[in-house]
Amino acid sequence: MSTLEIIAIVAAAVIGMELFAWWAHKYVMHGWGWAWHRDHHEPHDNALEKNDLYAVVFGTIVFIMFAVGYVWSDALWWTAFGITLYGLIYTFVHDGLVHQRYFKWVPKRGYAKRLVQAHKLHHATIGKEGGVSFGFVLARSPAKLKAELKRQREAGIARVRDSVGA
C-alpha cells in the first residue's frame, strides 16, 4: 500500500467519522439511545457519565477493526487508525475544550471559540427533541444556530433554555 493510499484512507476515515458522528449524535444519542446520552445534557458532579459508554462501544468496534485489519486488510487497519485519530480529535475538542474535562481554557476568538459556542447552543435545549450542532468538529455560525433554535422553539419542536436568547 502506498503512502498516498494510506493518507487518503486515513483522511477519508476522519471525514467519514464526522459525518457518522453527526448522524449517530442526532438519530441514536438523541433518539433511541437517549438513556445513555441524557446525563451528558444534565448537570452532575460525576467524573464519568453513562454517555461515556458510547466511547466504550465504538472503541471496541475499532479494536476489532484493528485486529481484523492486521490479519487480513491493510486498508481496514488504516481505516481504524483514521477513526482513532478522529476519536483523539473529538476527545481533545469535545471533552477537553468544550466541556473542560481535562484542561481549563476558554477561547476568546477564532474557530475554537466557534466550536465552543456551537456546542453550548447544542446543550441549550431541554430534552432530546430538536436541537442544533450535532457534529463535533465542524460548526456552523452561532448566529445561524441561534436562529434555528428560535425557529424550533416557535414551532414547538424544541424546549430552549431561557438564557440562550433564541
NUKE-578386 format. One record per residue (C-alpha): residue in three letters; residue number from 1; x, y, z. Coordinates in Angstrom, 1 decimal, padded with zeros to 4 digits. Layout:
NUKE-578386
SITE; resn; resi; px; py; pz
SITE; ala; NUM; X; Y; Z
...
//
This chain:
NUKE-578386
SITE; resn; resi; px; py; pz
SITE; met; 1; 000.0; 000.0; 000.0
SITE; ser; 2; 001.5; 003.4; -001.0
SITE; thr; 3; 001.9; 006.4; 001.3
SITE; leu; 4; -000.7; 008.3; -000.8
SITE; glu; 5; -003.2; 005.5; -000.4
SITE; ile; 6; -002.7; 005.4; 003.3
SITE; ile; 7; -003.1; 009.2; 003.6
SITE; ala; 8; -006.3; 009.0; 001.5
SITE; ile; 9; -007.8; 006.2; 003.6
SITE; val; 10; -006.9; 008.0; 006.9
SITE; ala; 11; -008.3; 011.3; 005.7
SITE; ala; 12; -011.5; 009.6; 004.4
SITE; ala; 13; -012.0; 007.9; 007.7
SITE; val; 14; -011.6; 011.1; 009.7
SITE; ile; 15; -014.0; 013.0; 007.4
SITE; gly; 16; -016.4; 010.0; 007.4
SITE; met; 17; -016.3; 009.9; 011.2
SITE; glu; 18; -017.5; 013.5; 011.4
SITE; leu; 19; -020.4; 012.6; 009.2
SITE; phe; 20; -021.1; 009.4; 011.2
SITE; ala; 21; -020.8; 011.3; 014.5
SITE; trp; 22; -023.3; 013.8; 013.3
SITE; trp; 23; -025.7; 011.0; 012.3
SITE; ala; 24; -025.2; 009.0; 015.5
SITE; his; 25; -025.5; 012.0; 017.7
SITE; lys; 26; -028.7; 013.2; 016.1
SITE; tyr; 27; -030.5; 009.9; 015.5
SITE; val; 28; -029.1; 007.5; 018.0
SITE; met; 29; -028.0; 009.6; 021.0
SITE; his; 30; -030.9; 012.0; 020.7
SITE; gly; 31; -033.2; 009.1; 019.7
SITE; trp; 32; -033.4; 005.5; 020.9
SITE; gly; 33; -030.0; 005.9; 022.7
SITE; trp; 34; -031.1; 008.8; 024.8
SITE; ala; 35; -030.9; 006.8; 028.1
SITE; trp; 36; -027.1; 006.7; 027.8
SITE; his; 37; -026.8; 010.3; 026.4
SITE; arg; 38; -029.2; 012.1; 028.8
SITE; asp; 39; -026.8; 012.6; 031.7
SITE; his; 40; -024.4; 014.4; 029.3
SITE; his; 41; -027.1; 017.1; 029.0
SITE; glu; 42; -027.8; 017.4; 032.7
SITE; pro; 43; -025.7; 018.9; 035.4
SITE; his; 44; -023.7; 016.4; 037.6
SITE; asp; 45; -020.5; 016.1; 039.5
SITE; asn; 46; -019.5; 012.7; 038.3
SITE; ala; 47; -016.2; 012.1; 036.6
SITE; leu; 48; -017.8; 009.6; 034.3
SITE; glu; 49; -021.2; 009.7; 032.5
SITE; lys; 50; -023.4; 006.9; 031.1
SITE; asn; 51; -022.7; 008.8; 027.8
SITE; asp; 52; -019.1; 007.5; 028.1
SITE; leu; 53; -020.4; 004.0; 027.3
SITE; tyr; 54; -020.6; 005.2; 023.6
SITE; ala; 55; -016.8; 005.5; 023.6
SITE; val; 56; -016.5; 002.0; 025.0
SITE; val; 57; -018.8; 000.6; 022.3
SITE; phe; 58; -017.2; 002.5; 019.5
SITE; gly; 59; -013.7; 001.8; 020.9
SITE; thr; 60; -014.5; -001.9; 021.0
SITE; ile; 61; -015.6; -001.9; 017.3
SITE; val; 62; -012.4; -000.1; 016.3
SITE; phe; 63; -010.3; -002.5; 018.3
SITE; ile; 64; -011.9; -005.4; 016.3
SITE; met; 65; -011.2; -003.4; 013.1
SITE; phe; 66; -007.5; -003.1; 014.0
SITE; ala; 67; -007.3; -006.9; 014.8
SITE; val; 68; -009.1; -008.0; 011.7
SITE; gly; 69; -007.2; -005.4; 009.6
SITE; tyr; 70; -003.8; -006.6; 011.0
SITE; val; 71; -004.6; -010.1; 009.8
SITE; trp; 72; -006.5; -009.6; 006.6
SITE; ser; 73; -006.6; -006.0; 005.3
SITE; asp; 74; -004.2; -003.1; 005.4
SITE; ala; 75; -007.0; -000.8; 004.3
SITE; leu; 76; -009.2; -001.8; 007.2
SITE; trp; 77; -006.2; -001.3; 009.6
SITE; trp; 78; -005.6; 002.3; 008.3
SITE; thr; 79; -009.4; 003.0; 008.4
SITE; ala; 80; -009.3; 002.0; 012.1
SITE; phe; 81; -006.3; 004.3; 012.5
SITE; gly; 82; -008.2; 007.2; 010.9
SITE; ile; 83; -011.2; 006.5; 013.2
SITE; thr; 84; -008.9; 006.5; 016.2
SITE; leu; 85; -007.3; 009.8; 015.0
SITE; tyr; 86; -010.9; 011.3; 014.9
SITE; gly; 87; -011.5; 009.9; 018.3
SITE; leu; 88; -008.5; 011.8; 019.6
SITE; ile; 89; -009.6; 015.0; 017.9
SITE; tyr; 90; -013.1; 014.5; 019.4
SITE; thr; 91; -011.7; 013.9; 022.9
SITE; phe; 92; -009.5; 017.0; 022.7
SITE; val; 93; -012.2; 019.3; 021.2
SITE; his; 94; -015.4; 018.0; 022.8
SITE; asp; 95; -014.3; 016.6; 026.2
SITE; gly; 96; -011.3; 018.9; 026.6
SITE; leu; 97; -012.1; 022.2; 025.0
SITE; val; 98; -015.9; 022.4; 025.2
SITE; his; 99; -016.6; 020.5; 028.4
SITE; gln; 100; -013.3; 021.2; 030.1
SITE; arg; 101; -012.9; 017.7; 031.4
SITE; tyr; 102; -009.1; 017.7; 031.0
SITE; phe; 103; -008.0; 021.4; 031.0
SITE; lys; 104; -009.4; 024.8; 031.6
SITE; trp; 105; -009.2; 027.2; 028.6
SITE; val; 106; -011.9; 029.3; 027.1
SITE; pro; 107; -011.0; 030.6; 023.7
SITE; lys; 108; -011.7; 034.3; 023.1
SITE; arg; 109; -011.7; 034.2; 019.3
SITE; gly; 110; -011.3; 032.1; 016.2
SITE; tyr; 111; -012.6; 028.6; 015.3
SITE; ala; 112; -012.1; 027.2; 018.7
SITE; lys; 113; -014.5; 029.8; 020.1
SITE; arg; 114; -017.0; 029.0; 017.4
SITE; leu; 115; -016.8; 025.3; 018.3
SITE; val; 116; -017.4; 026.0; 022.0
SITE; gln; 117; -020.4; 028.3; 021.1
SITE; ala; 118; -021.9; 025.8; 018.7
SITE; his; 119; -021.8; 023.0; 021.3
SITE; lys; 120; -023.1; 025.3; 024.1
SITE; leu; 121; -026.0; 026.0; 021.7
SITE; his; 122; -026.5; 022.3; 021.2
SITE; his; 123; -026.9; 022.0; 025.0
SITE; ala; 124; -029.4; 024.9; 025.0
SITE; thr; 125; -032.3; 022.5; 024.5
SITE; ile; 126; -034.1; 020.7; 027.3
SITE; gly; 127; -034.6; 017.0; 026.4
SITE; lys; 128; -033.8; 015.1; 023.3
SITE; glu; 129; -036.1; 016.8; 020.8
SITE; gly; 130; -034.9; 019.5; 018.4
SITE; gly; 131; -031.5; 020.9; 018.8
SITE; val; 132; -028.7; 022.1; 016.6
SITE; ser; 133; -025.0; 021.4; 016.0
SITE; phe; 134; -024.8; 017.6; 016.2
SITE; gly; 135; -021.3; 017.4; 014.7
SITE; phe; 136; -018.2; 017.6; 016.9
SITE; val; 137; -015.5; 019.2; 014.7
SITE; leu; 138; -017.4; 021.2; 012.1
SITE; ala; 139; -019.5; 024.1; 013.5
SITE; arg; 140; -022.0; 026.4; 011.8
SITE; ser; 141; -022.2; 030.1; 012.6
SITE; pro; 142; -023.6; 030.7; 016.1
SITE; ala; 143; -025.9; 033.3; 014.7
SITE; lys; 144; -027.4; 030.7; 012.3
SITE; leu; 145; -027.7; 028.2; 015.1
SITE; lys; 146; -029.5; 030.7; 017.4
SITE; ala; 147; -031.9; 031.5; 014.6
SITE; glu; 148; -032.6; 027.7; 014.1
SITE; leu; 149; -033.2; 027.3; 017.8
SITE; lys; 150; -035.6; 030.2; 017.8
SITE; arg; 151; -037.5; 028.7; 014.8
SITE; gln; 152; -037.6; 025.3; 016.6
SITE; arg; 153; -038.9; 026.9; 019.8
SITE; glu; 154; -041.6; 028.8; 018.0
SITE; ala; 155; -042.7; 025.7; 016.1
SITE; gly; 156; -042.9; 023.7; 019.3
SITE; ile; 157; -040.1; 021.3; 018.2
SITE; ala; 158; -037.7; 022.1; 021.0
SITE; arg; 159; -037.7; 023.4; 024.5
SITE; val; 160; -034.9; 026.0; 024.7
SITE; arg; 161; -033.3; 027.2; 028.0
SITE; asp; 162; -034.2; 030.9; 028.6
SITE; ser; 163; -030.5; 032.0; 028.9
SITE; val; 164; -029.9; 031.4; 025.2
SITE; gly; 165; -031.7; 034.4; 023.9
SITE; ala; 166; -033.0; 032.5; 020.9
//
